[in-house]
Every structure is written in structure tokens, then in C-alpha cells.
Amino acid sequence: MSAQSEQAKGHAKEAAGLITGDDDLQAEGKAQRVAGETQEQTDKVKDKVEGGLDKVQHSLNDILDKAKKALHRA
């Protein structure tokens, strides 16, 4: 399930708990909403890390290619 849908479900449970006076449902909704927010932030960090690793890999491949070309010229 996506992080955003978890947040939406959490908001709904939280609101329902508030309206009905069900503290347990309200707390469950808050926990689900926060879990969704945490997952969303985790996904963003993961994407940034993966993007950085891709850049490093491309740079290393370029360096390796240049080194190979230099060895073939020598």
C-alpha cells in the first residue's frame, strides 16, 4: 500500500475516532498517518541516495574508460 493511501486512511480513522469519541481509533489513525508520512520520507531519501549512487557509478565508469584508453595508447 502506498504511503499516501496510508496517510489518507490514518486521517480518516483519526477523524472518525475524534467524532465518535473513540480514543483508541483516533490513536490508531494517528499511528497509521505517521507511519505513512515516515514511509513517504523514507522513500524520498531512498530515491536521493539511489540517484547519488547512480552518479558515482557513472563517474567511476568514466574514469575506468579513460584509464583503459590511456593504457591502450601507452
CHARMM internal coordinates of N, CA and C (Angstrom, degrees):
IC EDIT
DIST 1 N 1 CA 1.4483
DIST 1 CA 1 C 1.5244
ANGL 1 N 1 CA 1 C 108.78
DIST 1 C 2 N 1.3194
ANGL 1 CA 1 C 2 N 116.23
DIHE 1 N 1 CA 1 C 2 N 141.97
DIST 2 N 2 CA 1.4589
ANGL 1 C 2 N 2 CA 119.31
DIHE 1 CA 1 C 2 N 2 CA -175.91
DIST 2 CA 2 C 1.5226
ANGL 2 N 2 CA 2 C 111.31
DIHE 1 C 2 N 2 CA 2 C -74.34
DIST 2 C 3 N 1.3091
ANGL 2 CA 2 C 3 N 114.07
DIHE 2 N 2 CA 2 C 3 N 157.11
DIST 3 N 3 CA 1.4574
ANGL 2 C 3 N 3 CA 120.79
DIHE 2 CA 2 C 3 N 3 CA -179.40
DIST 3 CA 3 C 1.5288
ANGL 3 N 3 CA 3 C 110.78
DIHE 2 C 3 N 3 CA 3 C -62.25
DIST 3 C 4 N 1.3151
ANGL 3 CA 3 C 4 N 116.37
DIHE 3 N 3 CA 3 C 4 N -38.10
DIST 4 N 4 CA 1.4604
ANGL 3 C 4 N 4 CA 119.47
DIHE 3 CA 3 C 4 N 4 CA -178.89
DIST 4 CA 4 C 1.5296
ANGL 4 N 4 CA 4 C 111.81
DIHE 3 C 4 N 4 CA 4 C -69.35
DIST 4 C 5 N 1.3236
ANGL 4 CA 4 C 5 N 117.12
DIHE 4 N 4 CA 4 C 5 N -36.95
DIST 5 N 5 CA 1.4645
ANGL 4 C 5 N 5 CA 118.45
DIHE 4 CA 4 C 5 N 5 CA 178.27
DIST 5 CA 5 C 1.5301
ANGL 5 N 5 CA 5 C 110.53
DIHE 4 C 5 N 5 CA 5 C -69.41
DIST 5 C 6 N 1.3303
ANGL 5 CA 5 C 6 N 116.71
DIHE 5 N 5 CA 5 C 6 N -34.47
DIST 6 N 6 CA 1.4702
ANGL 5 C 6 N 6 CA 119.88
DIHE 5 CA 5 C 6 N 6 CA 175.64
DIST 6 CA 6 C 1.5261
ANGL 6 N 6 CA 6 C 110.37
DIHE 5 C 6 N 6 CA 6 C -63.53
DIST 6 C 7 N 1.3122
ANGL 6 CA 6 C 7 N 116.05
DIHE 6 N 6 CA 6 C 7 N -40.45
DIST 7 N 7 CA 1.4631
ANGL 6 C 7 N 7 CA 120.07
DIHE 6 CA 6 C 7 N 7 CA 177.96
DIST 7 CA 7 C 1.5283
ANGL 7 N 7 CA 7 C 110.93
DIHE 6 C 7 N 7 CA 7 C -63.78
DIST 7 C 8 N 1.3275
ANGL 7 CA 7 C 8 N 116.35
DIHE 7 N 7 CA 7 C 8 N -43.84
DIST 8 N 8 CA 1.4668
ANGL 7 C 8 N 8 CA 120.50
DIHE 7 CA 7 C 8 N 8 CA -179.65
DIST 8 CA 8 C 1.5251
ANGL 8 N 8 CA 8 C 110.81
DIHE 7 C 8 N 8 CA 8 C -63.44
DIST 8 C 9 N 1.3236
ANGL 8 CA 8 C 9 N 116.83
DIHE 8 N 8 CA 8 C 9 N -44.48
DIST 9 N 9 CA 1.4626
ANGL 8 C 9 N 9 CA 120.47
DIHE 8 CA 8 C 9 N 9 CA 178.38
DIST 9 CA 9 C 1.5259
ANGL 9 N 9 CA 9 C 110.69
DIHE 8 C 9 N 9 CA 9 C -63.16
DIST 9 C 10 N 1.3185
ANGL 9 CA 9 C 10 N 115.53
DIHE 9 N 9 CA 9 C 10 N -40.07
DIST 10 N 10 CA 1.4566
ANGL 9 C 10 N 10 CA 120.33
DIHE 9 CA 9 C 10 N 10 CA 178.12
DIST 10 CA 10 C 1.5174
ANGL 10 N 10 CA 10 C 111.82
DIHE 9 C 10 N 10 CA 10 C -62.01
DIST 10 C 11 N 1.3420
ANGL 10 CA 10 C 11 N 115.42
DIHE 10 N 10 CA 10 C 11 N -44.19
DIST 11 N 11 CA 1.4694
ANGL 10 C 11 N 11 CA 119.58
DIHE 10 CA 10 C 11 N 11 CA 178.10
DIST 11 CA 11 C 1.5280
ANGL 11 N 11 CA 11 C 110.17
DIHE 10 C 11 N 11 CA 11 C -60.04
DIST 11 C 12 N 1.3334
ANGL 11 CA 11 C 12 N 116.31
DIHE 11 N 11 CA 11 C 12 N -43.53
DIST 12 N 12 CA 1.4692
ANGL 11 C 12 N 12 CA 120.67
DIHE 11 CA 11 C 12 N 12 CA -178.75
DIST 12 CA 12 C 1.5287
ANGL 12 N 12 CA 12 C 110.80
DIHE 11 C 12 N 12 CA 12 C -62.63
DIST 12 C 13 N 1.3321
ANGL 12 CA 12 C 13 N 116.44
DIHE 12 N 12 CA 12 C 13 N -46.46
DIST 13 N 13 CA 1.4717
ANGL 12 C 13 N 13 CA 119.67
DIHE 12 CA 12 C 13 N 13 CA 179.10
DIST 13 CA 13 C 1.5225
ANGL 13 N 13 CA 13 C 111.00
DIHE 12 C 13 N 13 CA 13 C -63.74
DIST 13 C 14 N 1.3188
ANGL 13 CA 13 C 14 N 115.13
DIHE 13 N 13 CA 13 C 14 N -41.04
DIST 14 N 14 CA 1.4573
ANGL 13 C 14 N 14 CA 119.90
DIHE 13 CA 13 C 14 N 14 CA -179.89
DIST 14 CA 14 C 1.5369
ANGL 14 N 14 CA 14 C 110.61
DIHE 13 C 14 N 14 CA 14 C -61.50
DIST 14 C 15 N 1.3325
ANGL 14 CA 14 C 15 N 115.90
DIHE 14 N 14 CA 14 C 15 N -44.72
DIST 15 N 15 CA 1.4634
ANGL 14 C 15 N 15 CA 120.87
DIHE 14 CA 14 C 15 N 15 CA 178.98
DIST 15 CA 15 C 1.5271
ANGL 15 N 15 CA 15 C 110.91
DIHE 14 C 15 N 15 CA 15 C -65.55
DIST 15 C 16 N 1.3321
ANGL 15 CA 15 C 16 N 116.08
DIHE 15 N 15 CA 15 C 16 N -43.38
DIST 16 N 16 CA 1.4596
ANGL 15 C 16 N 16 CA 119.41
DIHE 15 CA 15 C 16 N 16 CA 179.28
DIST 16 CA 16 C 1.5254
ANGL 16 N 16 CA 16 C 111.04
DIHE 15 C 16 N 16 CA 16 C -62.16
DIST 16 C 17 N 1.3007
ANGL 16 CA 16 C 17 N 116.44
DIHE 16 N 16 CA 16 C 17 N -40.67
DIST 17 N 17 CA 1.4600
ANGL 16 C 17 N 17 CA 120.61
DIHE 16 CA 16 C 17 N 17 CA 178.05
DIST 17 CA 17 C 1.5187
ANGL 17 N 17 CA 17 C 111.88
DIHE 16 C 17 N 17 CA 17 C -64.62
DIST 17 C 18 N 1.3203
ANGL 17 CA 17 C 18 N 116.08
DIHE 17 N 17 CA 17 C 18 N -38.76
DIST 18 N 18 CA 1.4616
ANGL 17 C 18 N 18 CA 121.18
DIHE 17 CA 17 C 18 N 18 CA 178.71
DIST 18 CA 18 C 1.5312
ANGL 18 N 18 CA 18 C 110.49
DIHE 17 C 18 N 18 CA 18 C -66.14
DIST 18 C 19 N 1.3343
ANGL 18 CA 18 C 19 N 115.22
DIHE 18 N 18 CA 18 C 19 N -44.94
DIST 19 N 19 CA 1.4694
ANGL 18 C 19 N 19 CA 120.20
DIHE 18 CA 18 C 19 N 19 CA -177.94
DIST 19 CA 19 C 1.5317
ANGL 19 N 19 CA 19 C 111.17
DIHE 18 C 19 N 19 CA 19 C -65.94
DIST 19 C 20 N 1.3334
ANGL 19 CA 19 C 20 N 116.48
DIHE 19 N 19 CA 19 C 20 N -42.15
DIST 20 N 20 CA 1.4661
ANGL 19 C 20 N 20 CA 120.36
DIHE 19 CA 19 C 20 N 20 CA -175.69
DIST 20 CA 20 C 1.5211
ANGL 20 N 20 CA 20 C 112.76
DIHE 19 C 20 N 20 CA 20 C -87.67
DIST 20 C 21 N 1.3158
ANGL 20 CA 20 C 21 N 116.62
DIHE 20 N 20 CA 20 C 21 N -9.00
DIST 21 N 21 CA 1.4601
ANGL 20 C 21 N 21 CA 119.91
DIHE 20 CA 20 C 21 N 21 CA -177.81
DIST 21 CA 21 C 1.5228
ANGL 21 N 21 CA 21 C 112.87
DIHE 20 C 21 N 21 CA 21 C 77.73
DIST 21 C 22 N 1.3242
ANGL 21 CA 21 C 22 N 116.27
DIHE 21 N 21 CA 21 C 22 N 17.84
DIST 22 N 22 CA 1.4706
ANGL 21 C 22 N 22 CA 121.70
DIHE 21 CA 21 C 22 N 22 CA 179.98
DIST 22 CA 22 C 1.5347
ANGL 22 N 22 CA 22 C 108.18
DIHE 21 C 22 N 22 CA 22 C -89.98
DIST 22 C 23 N 1.3206
ANGL 22 CA 22 C 23 N 115.26
DIHE 22 N 22 CA 22 C 23 N 97.36
DIST 23 N 23 CA 1.4649
ANGL 22 C 23 N 23 CA 120.41
DIHE 22 CA 22 C 23 N 23 CA -177.10
DIST 23 CA 23 C 1.5189
ANGL 23 N 23 CA 23 C 112.38
DIHE 22 C 23 N 23 CA 23 C -63.05
DIST 23 C 24 N 1.3402
ANGL 23 CA 23 C 24 N 116.93
DIHE 23 N 23 CA 23 C 24 N -35.11
DIST 24 N 24 CA 1.4641
ANGL 23 C 24 N 24 CA 120.04
DIHE 23 CA 23 C 24 N 24 CA 179.27
DIST 24 CA 24 C 1.5295
ANGL 24 N 24 CA 24 C 111.20
DIHE 23 C 24 N 24 CA 24 C -65.51
DIST 24 C 25 N 1.3302
ANGL 24 CA 24 C 25 N 116.76
DIHE 24 N 24 CA 24 C 25 N -44.02
DIST 25 N 25 CA 1.4672
ANGL 24 C 25 N 25 CA 120.75
DIHE 24 CA 24 C 25 N 25 CA 178.86
DIST 25 CA 25 C 1.5195
ANGL 25 N 25 CA 25 C 110.16
DIHE 24 C 25 N 25 CA 25 C -65.55
DIST 25 C 26 N 1.3121
ANGL 25 CA 25 C 26 N 116.27
DIHE 25 N 25 CA 25 C 26 N -39.79
DIST 26 N 26 CA 1.4692
ANGL 25 C 26 N 26 CA 120.33
DIHE 25 CA 25 C 26 N 26 CA 178.46
DIST 26 CA 26 C 1.5346
ANGL 26 N 26 CA 26 C 109.84
DIHE 25 C 26 N 26 CA 26 C -62.69
DIST 26 C 27 N 1.3215
ANGL 26 CA 26 C 27 N 117.33
DIHE 26 N 26 CA 26 C 27 N -44.32
DIST 27 N 27 CA 1.4717
ANGL 26 C 27 N 27 CA 121.42
DIHE 26 CA 26 C 27 N 27 CA 179.66
DIST 27 CA 27 C 1.5227
ANGL 27 N 27 CA 27 C 110.71
DIHE 26 C 27 N 27 CA 27 C -66.35
DIST 27 C 28 N 1.3346
ANGL 27 CA 27 C 28 N 116.72
DIHE 27 N 27 CA 27 C 28 N -39.60
DIST 28 N 28 CA 1.4686
ANGL 27 C 28 N 28 CA 120.45
DIHE 27 CA 27 C 28 N 28 CA 177.97
DIST 28 CA 28 C 1.5263
ANGL 28 N 28 CA 28 C 110.27
DIHE 27 C 28 N 28 CA 28 C -62.67
DIST 28 C 29 N 1.3245
ANGL 28 CA 28 C 29 N 115.72
DIHE 28 N 28 CA 28 C 29 N -42.01
DIST 29 N 29 CA 1.4625
ANGL 28 C 29 N 29 CA 120.18
DIHE 28 CA 28 C 29 N 29 CA 178.27
DIST 29 CA 29 C 1.5149
ANGL 29 N 29 CA 29 C 112.11
DIHE 28 C 29 N 29 CA 29 C -63.53
DIST 29 C 30 N 1.3146
ANGL 29 CA 29 C 30 N 115.88
DIHE 29 N 29 CA 29 C 30 N -42.46
DIST 30 N 30 CA 1.4671
ANGL 29 C 30 N 30 CA 119.62
DIHE 29 CA 29 C 30 N 30 CA 179.12
DIST 30 CA 30 C 1.5247
ANGL 30 N 30 CA 30 C 110.18
DIHE 29 C 30 N 30 CA 30 C -63.18
DIST 30 C 31 N 1.3244
ANGL 30 CA 30 C 31 N 116.41
DIHE 30 N 30 CA 30 C 31 N -43.56
DIST 31 N 31 CA 1.4664
ANGL 30 C 31 N 31 CA 119.93
DIHE 30 CA 30 C 31 N 31 CA 179.45
DIST 31 CA 31 C 1.5288
ANGL 31 N 31 CA 31 C 110.85
DIHE 30 C 31 N 31 CA 31 C -62.60
DIST 31 C 32 N 1.3329
ANGL 31 CA 31 C 32 N 116.99
DIHE 31 N 31 CA 31 C 32 N -41.49
DIST 32 N 32 CA 1.4642
ANGL 31 C 32 N 32 CA 120.64
DIHE 31 CA 31 C 32 N 32 CA 179.68
DIST 32 CA 32 C 1.5259
ANGL 32 N 32 CA 32 C 110.47
DIHE 31 C 32 N 32 CA 32 C -66.44
DIST 32 C 33 N 1.3338
ANGL 32 CA 32 C 33 N 116.72
DIHE 32 N 32 CA 32 C 33 N -40.62
DIST 33 N 33 CA 1.4679
ANGL 32 C 33 N 33 CA 120.76
DIHE 32 CA 32 C 33 N 33 CA 179.02
DIST 33 CA 33 C 1.5256
ANGL 33 N 33 CA 33 C 110.90
DIHE 32 C 33 N 33 CA 33 C -63.64
DIST 33 C 34 N 1.3298
ANGL 33 CA 33 C 34 N 116.19
DIHE 33 N 33 CA 33 C 34 N -46.07
DIST 34 N 34 CA 1.4646
ANGL 33 C 34 N 34 CA 120.58
DIHE 33 CA 33 C 34 N 34 CA -179.79
DIST 34 CA 34 C 1.5320
ANGL 34 N 34 CA 34 C 110.41
DIHE 33 C 34 N 34 CA 34 C -64.91
DIST 34 C 35 N 1.3314
ANGL 34 CA 34 C 35 N 116.85
DIHE 34 N 34 CA 34 C 35 N -38.26
DIST 35 N 35 CA 1.4714
ANGL 34 C 35 N 35 CA 119.86
DIHE 34 CA 34 C 35 N 35 CA 177.16
DIST 35 CA 35 C 1.5293
ANGL 35 N 35 CA 35 C 110.48
DIHE 34 C 35 N 35 CA 35 C -62.07
DIST 35 C 36 N 1.3121
ANGL 35 CA 35 C 36 N 116.80
DIHE 35 N 35 CA 35 C 36 N -40.49
DIST 36 N 36 CA 1.4623
ANGL 35 C 36 N 36 CA 120.57
DIHE 35 CA 35 C 36 N 36 CA 177.26
DIST 36 CA 36 C 1.5135
ANGL 36 N 36 CA 36 C 112.25
DIHE 35 C 36 N 36 CA 36 C -65.17
DIST 36 C 37 N 1.3302
ANGL 36 CA 36 C 37 N 116.62
DIHE 36 N 36 CA 36 C 37 N -40.91
DIST 37 N 37 CA 1.4615
ANGL 36 C 37 N 37 CA 120.44
DIHE 36 CA 36 C 37 N 37 CA 177.79
DIST 37 CA 37 C 1.5261
ANGL 37 N 37 CA 37 C 110.87
DIHE 36 C 37 N 37 CA 37 C -64.74
DIST 37 C 38 N 1.3246
ANGL 37 CA 37 C 38 N 115.58
DIHE 37 N 37 CA 37 C 38 N -40.67
DIST 38 N 38 CA 1.4658
ANGL 37 C 38 N 38 CA 120.42
DIHE 37 CA 37 C 38 N 38 CA 179.06
DIST 38 CA 38 C 1.5242
ANGL 38 N 38 CA 38 C 110.15
DIHE 37 C 38 N 38 CA 38 C -64.26
DIST 38 C 39 N 1.3233
ANGL 38 CA 38 C 39 N 116.66
DIHE 38 N 38 CA 38 C 39 N -43.06
DIST 39 N 39 CA 1.4652
ANGL 38 C 39 N 39 CA 120.76
DIHE 38 CA 38 C 39 N 39 CA 179.23
DIST 39 CA 39 C 1.5252
ANGL 39 N 39 CA 39 C 110.54
DIHE 38 C 39 N 39 CA 39 C -62.78
DIST 39 C 40 N 1.3184
ANGL 39 CA 39 C 40 N 116.45
DIHE 39 N 39 CA 39 C 40 N -40.46
DIST 40 N 40 CA 1.4647
ANGL 39 C 40 N 40 CA 120.31
DIHE 39 CA 39 C 40 N 40 CA 179.21
DIST 40 CA 40 C 1.5277
ANGL 40 N 40 CA 40 C 110.82
DIHE 39 C 40 N 40 CA 40 C -62.20
DIST 40 C 41 N 1.3276
ANGL 40 CA 40 C 41 N 117.27
DIHE 40 N 40 CA 40 C 41 N -44.61
DIST 41 N 41 CA 1.4549
ANGL 40 C 41 N 41 CA 121.02
DIHE 40 CA 40 C 41 N 41 CA 178.65
DIST 41 CA 41 C 1.5329
ANGL 41 N 41 CA 41 C 110.96
DIHE 40 C 41 N 41 CA 41 C -65.70
DIST 41 C 42 N 1.3214
ANGL 41 CA 41 C 42 N 116.06
DIHE 41 N 41 CA 41 C 42 N -40.01
DIST 42 N 42 CA 1.4669
ANGL 41 C 42 N 42 CA 120.67
DIHE 41 CA 41 C 42 N 42 CA 177.85
DIST 42 CA 42 C 1.5221
ANGL 42 N 42 CA 42 C 110.50
DIHE 41 C 42 N 42 CA 42 C -61.15
DIST 42 C 43 N 1.3282
ANGL 42 CA 42 C 43 N 116.88
DIHE 42 N 42 CA 42 C 43 N -42.91
DIST 43 N 43 CA 1.4608
ANGL 42 C 43 N 43 CA 121.17
DIHE 42 CA 42 C 43 N 43 CA 178.38
DIST 43 CA 43 C 1.5226
ANGL 43 N 43 CA 43 C 111.38
DIHE 42 C 43 N 43 CA 43 C -62.12
DIST 43 C 44 N 1.3381
ANGL 43 CA 43 C 44 N 116.83
DIHE 43 N 43 CA 43 C 44 N -39.92
DIST 44 N 44 CA 1.4705
ANGL 43 C 44 N 44 CA 120.36
DIHE 43 CA 43 C 44 N 44 CA 178.74
DIST 44 CA 44 C 1.5268
ANGL 44 N 44 CA 44 C 111.03
DIHE 43 C 44 N 44 CA 44 C -64.00
DIST 44 C 45 N 1.3265
ANGL 44 CA 44 C 45 N 116.36
DIHE 44 N 44 CA 44 C 45 N -44.09
DIST 45 N 45 CA 1.4638
ANGL 44 C 45 N 45 CA 120.39
DIHE 44 CA 44 C 45 N 45 CA 179.01
DIST 45 CA 45 C 1.5259
ANGL 45 N 45 CA 45 C 110.02
DIHE 44 C 45 N 45 CA 45 C -63.59
DIST 45 C 46 N 1.3255
ANGL 45 CA 45 C 46 N 116.24
DIHE 45 N 45 CA 45 C 46 N -44.03
DIST 46 N 46 CA 1.4711
ANGL 45 C 46 N 46 CA 120.96
DIHE 45 CA 45 C 46 N 46 CA 179.24
DIST 46 CA 46 C 1.5323
ANGL 46 N 46 CA 46 C 110.32
DIHE 45 C 46 N 46 CA 46 C -58.22
DIST 46 C 47 N 1.3365
ANGL 46 CA 46 C 47 N 116.56
DIHE 46 N 46 CA 46 C 47 N -44.37
DIST 47 N 47 CA 1.4616
ANGL 46 C 47 N 47 CA 120.16
DIHE 46 CA 46 C 47 N 47 CA 179.51
DIST 47 CA 47 C 1.5278
ANGL 47 N 47 CA 47 C 111.58
DIHE 46 C 47 N 47 CA 47 C -62.12
DIST 47 C 48 N 1.3388
ANGL 47 CA 47 C 48 N 116.62
DIHE 47 N 47 CA 47 C 48 N -41.24
DIST 48 N 48 CA 1.4610
ANGL 47 C 48 N 48 CA 119.95
DIHE 47 CA 47 C 48 N 48 CA 179.54
DIST 48 CA 48 C 1.5290
ANGL 48 N 48 CA 48 C 111.15
DIHE 47 C 48 N 48 CA 48 C -66.65
DIST 48 C 49 N 1.3224
ANGL 48 CA 48 C 49 N 116.96
DIHE 48 N 48 CA 48 C 49 N -41.31
DIST 49 N 49 CA 1.4646
ANGL 48 C 49 N 49 CA 121.05
DIHE 48 CA 48 C 49 N 49 CA 179.29
DIST 49 CA 49 C 1.5264
ANGL 49 N 49 CA 49 C 109.67
DIHE 48 C 49 N 49 CA 49 C -64.19
DIST 49 C 50 N 1.3286
ANGL 49 CA 49 C 50 N 116.39
DIHE 49 N 49 CA 49 C 50 N -45.57
DIST 50 N 50 CA 1.4601
ANGL 49 C 50 N 50 CA 119.56
DIHE 49 CA 49 C 50 N 50 CA 179.51
DIST 50 CA 50 C 1.5240
ANGL 50 N 50 CA 50 C 111.20
DIHE 49 C 50 N 50 CA 50 C -62.08
DIST 50 C 51 N 1.3390
ANGL 50 CA 50 C 51 N 116.65
DIHE 50 N 50 CA 50 C 51 N -38.79
DIST 51 N 51 CA 1.4642
ANGL 50 C 51 N 51 CA 120.36
DIHE 50 CA 50 C 51 N 51 CA 177.14
DIST 51 CA 51 C 1.5165
ANGL 51 N 51 CA 51 C 111.29
DIHE 50 C 51 N 51 CA 51 C -63.80
DIST 51 C 52 N 1.3216
ANGL 51 CA 51 C 52 N 116.78
DIHE 51 N 51 CA 51 C 52 N -41.42
DIST 52 N 52 CA 1.4632
ANGL 51 C 52 N 52 CA 120.89
DIHE 51 CA 51 C 52 N 52 CA 177.52
DIST 52 CA 52 C 1.5135
ANGL 52 N 52 CA 52 C 111.85
DIHE 51 C 52 N 52 CA 52 C -64.92
DIST 52 C 53 N 1.3244
ANGL 52 CA 52 C 53 N 116.49
DIHE 52 N 52 CA 52 C 53 N -40.68
DIST 53 N 53 CA 1.4635
ANGL 52 C 53 N 53 CA 120.14
DIHE 52 CA 52 C 53 N 53 CA 178.66
DIST 53 CA 53 C 1.5245
ANGL 53 N 53 CA 53 C 110.93
DIHE 52 C 53 N 53 CA 53 C -65.41
DIST 53 C 54 N 1.3190
ANGL 53 CA 53 C 54 N 117.01
DIHE 53 N 53 CA 53 C 54 N -37.87
DIST 54 N 54 CA 1.4667
ANGL 53 C 54 N 54 CA 120.30
DIHE 53 CA 53 C 54 N 54 CA 176.92
DIST 54 CA 54 C 1.5279
ANGL 54 N 54 CA 54 C 110.69
DIHE 53 C 54 N 54 CA 54 C -61.77
DIST 54 C 55 N 1.3272
ANGL 54 CA 54 C 55 N 116.62
DIHE 54 N 54 CA 54 C 55 N -41.47
DIST 55 N 55 CA 1.4683
ANGL 54 C 55 N 55 CA 120.38
DIHE 54 CA 54 C 55 N 55 CA 179.22
DIST 55 CA 55 C 1.5270
ANGL 55 N 55 CA 55 C 110.50
DIHE 54 C 55 N 55 CA 55 C -64.42
DIST 55 C 56 N 1.3210
ANGL 55 CA 55 C 56 N 116.62
DIHE 55 N 55 CA 55 C 56 N -42.75
DIST 56 N 56 CA 1.4636
ANGL 55 C 56 N 56 CA 120.63
DIHE 55 CA 55 C 56 N 56 CA 178.92
DIST 56 CA 56 C 1.5295
ANGL 56 N 56 CA 56 C 109.92
DIHE 55 C 56 N 56 CA 56 C -62.93
DIST 56 C 57 N 1.3316
ANGL 56 CA 56 C 57 N 115.95
DIHE 56 N 56 CA 56 C 57 N -43.95
DIST 57 N 57 CA 1.4629
ANGL 56 C 57 N 57 CA 119.46
DIHE 56 CA 56 C 57 N 57 CA -179.75
DIST 57 CA 57 C 1.5265
ANGL 57 N 57 CA 57 C 111.22
DIHE 56 C 57 N 57 CA 57 C -61.75
DIST 57 C 58 N 1.3299
ANGL 57 CA 57 C 58 N 116.92
DIHE 57 N 57 CA 57 C 58 N -42.75
DIST 58 N 58 CA 1.4631
ANGL 57 C 58 N 58 CA 119.79
DIHE 57 CA 57 C 58 N 58 CA 178.52
DIST 58 CA 58 C 1.5316
ANGL 58 N 58 CA 58 C 110.73
DIHE 57 C 58 N 58 CA 58 C -64.10
DIST 58 C 59 N 1.3137
ANGL 58 CA 58 C 59 N 116.89
DIHE 58 N 58 CA 58 C 59 N -40.53
DIST 59 N 59 CA 1.4615
ANGL 58 C 59 N 59 CA 120.29
DIHE 58 CA 58 C 59 N 59 CA 178.69
DIST 59 CA 59 C 1.5194
ANGL 59 N 59 CA 59 C 110.90
DIHE 58 C 59 N 59 CA 59 C -63.42
DIST 59 C 60 N 1.3328
ANGL 59 CA 59 C 60 N 116.43
DIHE 59 N 59 CA 59 C 60 N -43.58
DIST 60 N 60 CA 1.4609
ANGL 59 C 60 N 60 CA 119.94
DIHE 59 CA 59 C 60 N 60 CA 179.21
DIST 60 CA 60 C 1.5298
ANGL 60 N 60 CA 60 C 111.33
DIHE 59 C 60 N 60 CA 60 C -65.48
DIST 60 C 61 N 1.3137
ANGL 60 CA 60 C 61 N 116.58
DIHE 60 N 60 CA 60 C 61 N -38.25
DIST 61 N 61 CA 1.4665
ANGL 60 C 61 N 61 CA 119.69
DIHE 60 CA 60 C 61 N 61 CA 177.05
DIST 61 CA 61 C 1.5246
ANGL 61 N 61 CA 61 C 110.94
DIHE 60 C 61 N 61 CA 61 C -64.01
DIST 61 C 62 N 1.3338
ANGL 61 CA 61 C 62 N 116.81
DIHE 61 N 61 CA 61 C 62 N -39.91
DIST 62 N 62 CA 1.4645
ANGL 61 C 62 N 62 CA 120.47
DIHE 61 CA 61 C 62 N 62 CA 177.71
DIST 62 CA 62 C 1.5328
ANGL 62 N 62 CA 62 C 110.61
DIHE 61 C 62 N 62 CA 62 C -63.33
DIST 62 C 63 N 1.3253
ANGL 62 CA 62 C 63 N 116.43
DIHE 62 N 62 CA 62 C 63 N -43.70
DIST 63 N 63 CA 1.4671
ANGL 62 C 63 N 63 CA 120.81
DIHE 62 CA 62 C 63 N 63 CA 178.63
DIST 63 CA 63 C 1.5183
ANGL 63 N 63 CA 63 C 110.29
DIHE 62 C 63 N 63 CA 63 C -62.06
DIST 63 C 64 N 1.3244
ANGL 63 CA 63 C 64 N 116.35
DIHE 63 N 63 CA 63 C 64 N -43.43
DIST 64 N 64 CA 1.4648
ANGL 63 C 64 N 64 CA 120.78
DIHE 63 CA 63 C 64 N 64 CA 179.56
DIST 64 CA 64 C 1.5233
ANGL 64 N 64 CA 64 C 111.00
DIHE 63 C 64 N 64 CA 64 C -63.36
DIST 64 C 65 N 1.3250
ANGL 64 CA 64 C 65 N 117.21
DIHE 64 N 64 CA 64 C 65 N -42.79
DIST 65 N 65 CA 1.4652
ANGL 64 C 65 N 65 CA 120.99
DIHE 64 CA 64 C 65 N 65 CA 178.45
DIST 65 CA 65 C 1.5294
ANGL 65 N 65 CA 65 C 111.01
DIHE 64 C 65 N 65 CA 65 C -61.78
DIST 65 C 66 N 1.3239
ANGL 65 CA 65 C 66 N 116.41
DIHE 65 N 65 CA 65 C 66 N -42.80
DIST 66 N 66 CA 1.4681
ANGL 65 C 66 N 66 CA 120.36
DIHE 65 CA 65 C 66 N 66 CA 179.40
DIST 66 CA 66 C 1.5309
ANGL 66 N 66 CA 66 C 110.54
DIHE 65 C 66 N 66 CA 66 C -65.03
DIST 66 C 67 N 1.3340
ANGL 66 CA 66 C 67 N 116.52
DIHE 66 N 66 CA 66 C 67 N -39.59
DIST 67 N 67 CA 1.4576
ANGL 66 C 67 N 67 CA 120.20
DIHE 66 CA 66 C 67 N 67 CA 178.98
DIST 67 CA 67 C 1.5291
ANGL 67 N 67 CA 67 C 110.59
DIHE 66 C 67 N 67 CA 67 C -65.01
DIST 67 C 68 N 1.3321
ANGL 67 CA 67 C 68 N 117.12
DIHE 67 N 67 CA 67 C 68 N -40.61
DIST 68 N 68 CA 1.4657
ANGL 67 C 68 N 68 CA 120.80
DIHE 67 CA 67 C 68 N 68 CA 178.72
DIST 68 CA 68 C 1.5269
ANGL 68 N 68 CA 68 C 111.02
DIHE 67 C 68 N 68 CA 68 C -63.64
DIST 68 C 69 N 1.3274
ANGL 68 CA 68 C 69 N 115.28
DIHE 68 N 68 CA 68 C 69 N -42.85
DIST 69 N 69 CA 1.4663
ANGL 68 C 69 N 69 CA 119.49
DIHE 68 CA 68 C 69 N 69 CA 179.26
DIST 69 CA 69 C 1.5264
ANGL 69 N 69 CA 69 C 111.02
DIHE 68 C 69 N 69 CA 69 C -63.94
DIST 69 C 70 N 1.3190
ANGL 69 CA 69 C 70 N 116.01
DIHE 69 N 69 CA 69 C 70 N -39.61
DIST 70 N 70 CA 1.4692
ANGL 69 C 70 N 70 CA 120.53
DIHE 69 CA 69 C 70 N 70 CA 179.74
DIST 70 CA 70 C 1.5281
ANGL 70 N 70 CA 70 C 110.09
DIHE 69 C 70 N 70 CA 70 C -65.60
DIST 70 C 71 N 1.3217
ANGL 70 CA 70 C 71 N 118.04
DIHE 70 N 70 CA 70 C 71 N -38.28
DIST 71 N 71 CA 1.4652
ANGL 70 C 71 N 71 CA 121.59
DIHE 70 CA 70 C 71 N 71 CA 179.44
DIST 71 CA 71 C 1.5328
ANGL 71 N 71 CA 71 C 111.44
DIHE 70 C 71 N 71 CA 71 C -67.91
DIST 71 C 72 N 1.3461
ANGL 71 CA 71 C 72 N 116.14
DIHE 71 N 71 CA 71 C 72 N -36.08
DIST 72 N 72 CA 1.4576
ANGL 71 C 72 N 72 CA 120.05
DIHE 71 CA 71 C 72 N 72 CA 179.43
DIST 72 CA 72 C 1.5193
ANGL 72 N 72 CA 72 C 111.72
DIHE 71 C 72 N 72 CA 72 C -70.68
DIST 72 C 73 N 1.3380
ANGL 72 CA 72 C 73 N 117.48
DIHE 72 N 72 CA 72 C 73 N -29.17
DIST 73 N 73 CA 1.4544
ANGL 72 C 73 N 73 CA 121.19
DIHE 72 CA 72 C 73 N 73 CA 178.19
DIST 73 CA 73 C 1.5309
ANGL 73 N 73 CA 73 C 111.78
DIHE 72 C 73 N 73 CA 73 C -76.18
DIST 73 C 74 N 1.3247
ANGL 73 CA 73 C 74 N 115.00
DIHE 73 N 73 CA 73 C 74 N -27.77
DIST 74 N 74 CA 1.4564
ANGL 73 C 74 N 74 CA 119.41
DIHE 73 CA 73 C 74 N 74 CA -175.11
DIST 74 CA 74 C 1.5021
ANGL 74 N 74 CA 74 C 114.02
DIHE 73 C 74 N 74 CA 74 C -75.17
END
COOR INIT
IC SEED 1 N 1 CA 1 C
IC BUILD
